[in-house]
Amino acid sequence: MAIIKNKSPVLFFYNDSKKWLMNISKKESLHTHIGVLKHADAIGKEYGSRLMTNKDKYVYLLEPTMYDYIMKIQHGTQIVYPKDLGYIAARAGIQDGQKILEIGTGSGSMTSFVASIVKPRGHVYTFDVDEKFMKIAEKNIRRTGLSKYITQTNLDLKTSKEIPVTEMDVALIDLGDPWVVLPKVRQMLKGSGCIFAICPTMNQLEKLTIALIENEFTDIESTEHIIRTIAAREGKTRHSFQGIGHTTYLCFARKAFFGRTAKTTAKTTAKTTAKTTAKTTAKTIKAKTIKKSTKN
C-alpha cells in the first residue's frame, strides 16, 4: 500500500484538462476554480483516494507517472512528446544499465524519460550550450527524482575537440543541424550503437539522411507519429476533437563499418608499392646506364 507523506509527489486529478502536479507540504493549500484543498488532508491517505474541496468537488490523489512529469514540466523549449518517446525507447532498445548520450538537453523531458528506463545501473550524459535552459532542465529533472542518474554538461559538441564520453549505447540528438555532430557522435558510440535525431522539418530529415550514409550509419529509418484520442461514452463514442498531430520527425540509424578504411588502406598500399617499384626500376636503369657508359 502506497501512503502519501509530507513531500510526496501527488497528481491532484479532477478531469483530463484539470489536474495539478505538486509535492505535498503540510502548510500549503491548492487553490483552484473548483475550490480549495489542504495538502495536510492528503497526508496518510493511500494513492488513489479522493478529497473533497470546499465547493463539494471531488479530486483524486494519484501517484504521478513519467508521463505526468513530462506533460507538466516547465517548458523552456519545445518538448519531445510521450508519443515519440515511447517509440524511441522501443526502436533503440533502451534498457537498464545502458549509457545514453544526449545532445541538446532542452527542458529535460527526454532526459528524464530515458533516465527512468536505464536506472539504476545506467546513466544519461546530456550536453547543452544554453545555461538558461540548463537551469530549467535541472529543476525539472530534480522534480522527477532522477538527478543521480543524469550528468549535465555545458559543452558545445559542434565546436569542441573534446570527446567527453565513449562506448555509448544510444545517442539522442535534438539540434537544428544534427548532421554537424555526426562525426563526433560516431566516435562516442559503440559498434552497432543506435542514434535518434529529432527533426522538425523534412528538409532537415533529408540532409541528415545523406550525412548518416556519409558517416557510415545503416538501418536508417524516418518516421512520424500521430496520436488521436477517442471520446468513449455509452451510446456516443467518437473521435475526440482534441489530439496531438505533428510534433516532429524521428530519424533512426545504427553505427556500422562500411569497409572504407580497408579499401583506403589497400589503395594507399597499392600506390606506395607502385611508387617504390617505379623508383627501384628507375634506379636500376640509371645504374645500368652509368655502368654501360663507364665501359664505353
C-alpha positions as CSV (number, residue, x, y, z in Angstrom):
1,M,0.0,0.0,0.0
2,A,1.5,3.3,-1.1
3,I,0.7,6.0,1.5
4,I,1.1,9.8,0.9
5,K,3.5,11.5,3.2
6,N,4.8,15.0,3.6
7,K,6.9,16.0,0.4
8,S,5.3,13.1,-1.6
9,P,4.6,13.9,-5.2
10,V,0.8,13.9,-5.9
11,L,-1.2,14.5,-9.1
12,F,-4.5,16.2,-8.0
13,F,-6.8,14.9,-10.7
14,Y,-10.2,16.4,-11.4
15,N,-10.5,15.6,-15.2
16,D,-8.4,15.3,-18.3
17,S,-7.9,19.0,-18.6
18,K,-7.8,20.0,-14.9
19,K,-5.0,18.3,-13.0
20,W,-2.2,19.7,-10.8
21,L,1.1,18.0,-10.0
22,M,2.6,19.1,-6.7
23,N,4.8,17.9,-3.8
24,I,2.8,17.7,-0.6
25,S,3.6,20.3,2.0
26,K,1.8,20.4,5.4
27,K,1.4,24.2,5.4
28,E,0.2,24.6,1.8
29,S,-3.1,24.6,0.1
30,L,-4.2,24.1,-3.5
31,H,-6.4,26.9,-4.8
32,T,-8.4,26.1,-7.9
33,H,-11.7,27.1,-9.7
34,I,-13.3,24.0,-8.1
35,G,-12.3,25.0,-4.6
36,V,-9.5,24.7,-2.1
37,L,-7.7,21.6,-0.9
38,K,-5.4,21.5,2.1
39,H,-2.2,19.4,1.5
40,A,-2.3,18.2,5.1
41,D,-5.6,16.4,4.4
42,A,-3.8,14.2,1.8
43,I,-1.1,13.0,4.3
44,G,-1.8,9.5,5.5
45,K,-4.1,8.6,2.6
46,E,-3.5,5.9,0.1
47,Y,-2.7,6.9,-3.5
48,G,-6.0,6.7,-5.4
49,S,-8.0,8.2,-2.6
50,R,-10.1,11.3,-3.2
51,L,-10.6,14.6,-1.3
52,M,-13.5,17.0,-1.4
53,T,-12.9,20.7,-1.9
54,N,-14.8,23.4,0.0
55,K,-17.1,23.6,-3.1
56,D,-18.0,19.9,-2.8
57,K,-16.0,18.8,-5.8
58,Y,-14.0,15.5,-5.7
59,V,-10.3,15.4,-6.6
60,Y,-8.4,12.2,-6.8
61,L,-4.9,11.8,-5.3
62,L,-2.9,9.9,-7.9
63,E,0.7,8.8,-7.9
64,P,2.5,10.7,-10.8
65,T,3.9,8.7,-13.7
66,M,6.7,9.8,-16.0
67,Y,4.0,10.9,-18.5
68,D,2.6,13.3,-15.9
69,Y,6.0,14.8,-15.2
70,I,6.7,15.3,-18.9
71,M,3.4,17.0,-19.6
72,K,3.6,19.2,-16.5
73,I,7.3,20.3,-16.7
74,Q,8.3,23.9,-17.2
75,H,8.8,24.3,-21.0
76,G,11.9,26.4,-21.8
77,T,11.9,24.8,-25.2
78,Q,9.7,22.5,-27.3
79,I,9.5,19.1,-25.6
80,V,9.6,15.7,-27.1
81,Y,6.2,14.2,-26.5
82,P,5.4,10.8,-24.9
83,K,4.0,9.5,-28.2
84,D,7.5,10.0,-29.7
85,L,9.5,9.0,-26.6
86,G,7.8,5.6,-26.5
87,Y,8.9,4.7,-30.0
88,I,12.4,6.0,-29.4
89,A,12.7,3.7,-26.4
90,A,11.3,0.7,-28.2
91,R,13.2,1.1,-31.5
92,A,16.6,1.8,-29.9
93,G,16.0,-1.0,-27.3
94,I,16.8,1.3,-24.3
95,Q,17.1,-0.6,-21.1
96,D,18.5,-0.7,-17.6
97,G,22.3,-0.4,-17.5
98,Q,22.8,1.4,-20.7
99,K,24.9,4.5,-21.2
100,I,23.0,7.2,-23.1
101,L,24.4,10.3,-24.9
102,E,22.1,13.3,-25.4
103,I,23.0,16.4,-27.3
104,G,20.5,19.2,-26.7
105,T,19.1,18.8,-23.2
106,G,16.2,21.3,-23.8
107,S,13.7,21.2,-20.9
108,G,14.9,17.8,-19.8
109,S,11.8,15.8,-20.7
110,M,13.6,13.3,-22.9
111,T,16.5,13.3,-20.4
112,S,14.2,12.3,-17.5
113,F,12.3,9.7,-19.5
114,V,15.4,7.9,-20.7
115,A,16.9,8.1,-17.2
116,S,13.8,6.4,-15.7
117,I,14.4,3.4,-18.0
118,V,18.2,3.0,-17.7
119,K,18.3,3.4,-13.9
120,P,19.6,2.2,-11.5
121,R,22.7,0.7,-13.3
122,G,22.7,3.0,-16.4
123,H,23.4,6.7,-16.9
124,V,22.5,9.6,-19.1
125,Y,25.2,12.1,-20.2
126,T,23.5,15.2,-21.6
127,F,25.1,18.3,-23.2
128,D,23.8,21.7,-23.9
129,V,25.1,25.2,-24.6
130,D,22.4,27.4,-23.2
131,E,22.9,27.9,-19.4
132,K,19.4,29.4,-19.0
133,F,17.7,26.3,-20.4
134,M,20.1,24.1,-18.5
135,K,18.9,25.6,-15.2
136,I,15.3,24.9,-16.2
137,A,16.2,21.3,-17.2
138,E,18.0,20.8,-13.9
139,K,14.9,22.0,-12.0
140,N,12.6,19.7,-14.0
141,I,15.0,16.7,-13.6
142,R,15.3,17.3,-9.8
143,R,11.5,17.2,-9.6
144,T,11.4,13.7,-11.1
145,G,13.9,12.5,-8.5
146,L,16.3,11.2,-11.2
147,S,19.2,13.6,-10.8
148,K,21.7,11.0,-9.7
149,Y,21.3,9.1,-12.9
150,I,22.0,12.2,-15.1
151,T,25.1,14.2,-15.7
152,Q,24.5,17.7,-17.3
153,T,27.4,19.4,-19.0
154,N,27.7,22.8,-20.6
155,L,29.6,22.0,-23.7
156,D,29.2,22.7,-27.4
157,L,29.9,19.4,-29.2
158,K,29.7,21.2,-32.6
159,T,33.0,23.1,-32.0
160,S,34.7,21.3,-29.1
161,K,37.6,18.9,-30.0
162,E,36.9,17.0,-26.8
163,I,35.5,13.5,-26.8
164,P,33.8,13.6,-23.4
165,V,32.3,10.1,-23.4
166,T,32.9,6.8,-25.3
167,E,31.2,3.4,-25.8
168,M,27.7,4.9,-25.6
169,D,24.8,2.5,-26.3
170,V,22.4,5.2,-27.7
171,A,22.8,8.8,-28.9
172,L,19.9,11.2,-28.9
173,I,20.3,14.4,-30.9
174,D,17.9,17.3,-30.5
175,L,19.5,20.1,-32.6
176,G,18.5,22.2,-35.6
177,D,21.5,20.8,-37.6
178,P,22.2,17.3,-36.2
179,W,24.4,16.4,-39.2
180,V,27.1,18.7,-37.9
181,V,27.8,16.5,-34.8
182,L,27.6,13.1,-36.6
183,P,31.4,12.6,-36.9
184,K,31.9,13.2,-33.2
185,V,28.8,11.1,-32.3
186,R,30.2,8.2,-34.2
187,Q,33.4,8.4,-32.1
188,M,31.3,8.3,-28.9
189,L,29.1,5.4,-30.0
190,K,29.9,1.7,-29.6
191,G,29.7,-0.5,-32.7
192,S,26.1,-1.0,-33.8
193,G,25.1,1.7,-31.3
194,C,21.8,3.5,-32.1
195,I,21.2,7.1,-32.9
196,F,17.9,9.0,-32.9
197,A,17.6,12.6,-34.1
198,I,14.7,14.9,-33.7
199,C,13.9,16.8,-36.9
200,P,11.1,19.3,-37.1
201,T,11.1,19.6,-40.9
202,M,11.6,17.3,-43.9
203,N,14.4,19.4,-45.2
204,Q,16.4,18.6,-42.1
205,L,15.5,15.0,-42.4
206,E,16.7,14.8,-45.9
207,K,20.0,16.5,-45.2
208,L,20.5,14.3,-42.1
209,T,19.9,11.1,-44.0
210,I,22.6,12.0,-46.6
211,A,25.1,12.7,-43.7
212,L,24.3,9.4,-42.0
213,I,25.3,7.5,-45.1
214,E,28.5,9.5,-45.4
215,N,29.3,8.8,-41.8
216,E,28.8,5.0,-42.1
217,F,25.4,4.5,-40.4
218,T,22.9,1.9,-41.6
219,D,19.3,0.7,-40.9
220,I,18.2,4.3,-41.4
221,E,14.5,4.9,-40.8
222,S,12.4,8.1,-40.7
223,T,9.0,8.2,-39.1
224,E,6.2,10.5,-37.9
225,H,3.9,9.5,-35.0
226,I,0.4,10.9,-34.7
227,I,-1.9,10.1,-31.8
228,R,-5.7,10.5,-31.8
229,T,-7.7,10.1,-28.7
230,I,-11.2,8.6,-28.6
231,A,-14.1,10.1,-26.5
232,A,-15.6,6.8,-25.3
233,R,-19.0,7.2,-23.8
234,E,-22.0,4.9,-23.7
235,G,-24.0,5.3,-26.9
236,K,-22.0,8.2,-28.3
237,T,-18.3,7.1,-28.7
238,R,-16.5,9.2,-31.3
239,H,-13.1,10.7,-32.2
240,S,-12.1,13.4,-29.8
241,F,-12.0,17.0,-31.1
242,Q,-8.6,17.3,-29.4
243,G,-5.4,15.5,-30.2
244,I,-1.7,15.8,-30.8
245,G,-0.9,15.9,-34.5
246,H,2.5,16.6,-36.0
247,T,5.2,17.4,-33.4
248,T,8.4,16.2,-35.1
249,Y,10.0,13.7,-37.4
250,L,12.2,11.0,-36.0
251,C,15.3,9.6,-37.7
252,F,16.8,6.4,-36.5
253,A,20.1,4.7,-37.6
254,R,22.9,2.4,-36.3
255,K,26.6,2.7,-36.4
256,A,28.2,0.3,-38.9
257,F,31.6,-0.2,-40.6
258,F,31.3,0.1,-44.4
259,G,34.9,-1.2,-45.0
260,R,36.0,2.2,-46.4
261,T,39.1,2.1,-44.1
262,A,40.2,-1.2,-45.5
263,K,39.7,0.0,-49.1
264,T,41.6,3.2,-48.4
265,T,44.5,1.2,-46.9
266,A,44.5,-1.1,-49.9
267,K,44.6,1.8,-52.3
268,T,47.3,3.5,-50.3
269,T,49.4,0.3,-50.2
270,A,49.0,-0.2,-53.9
271,K,50.1,3.4,-54.6
272,T,53.1,3.1,-52.3
273,T,54.1,-0.2,-53.9
274,A,53.8,1.3,-57.3
275,K,55.9,4.3,-56.4
276,T,58.5,2.1,-54.7
277,T,58.7,-0.2,-57.8
278,A,58.9,2.8,-60.1
279,K,61.8,4.3,-58.0
280,T,63.6,0.9,-57.8
281,T,63.2,0.5,-61.6
282,A,64.4,4.0,-62.3
283,K,67.5,3.4,-60.0
284,T,68.3,0.1,-61.7
285,I,68.0,1.6,-65.2
286,K,70.2,4.6,-64.1
287,A,72.8,2.2,-62.6
288,K,72.9,0.1,-65.8
289,T,73.2,3.2,-67.9
290,I,76.1,4.5,-65.8
291,K,77.8,1.1,-65.8
292,K,77.5,0.9,-69.6
293,S,78.8,4.4,-70.1
294,T,81.8,3.6,-67.9
295,K,82.7,0.5,-70.0
296,N,82.4,2.6,-73.2
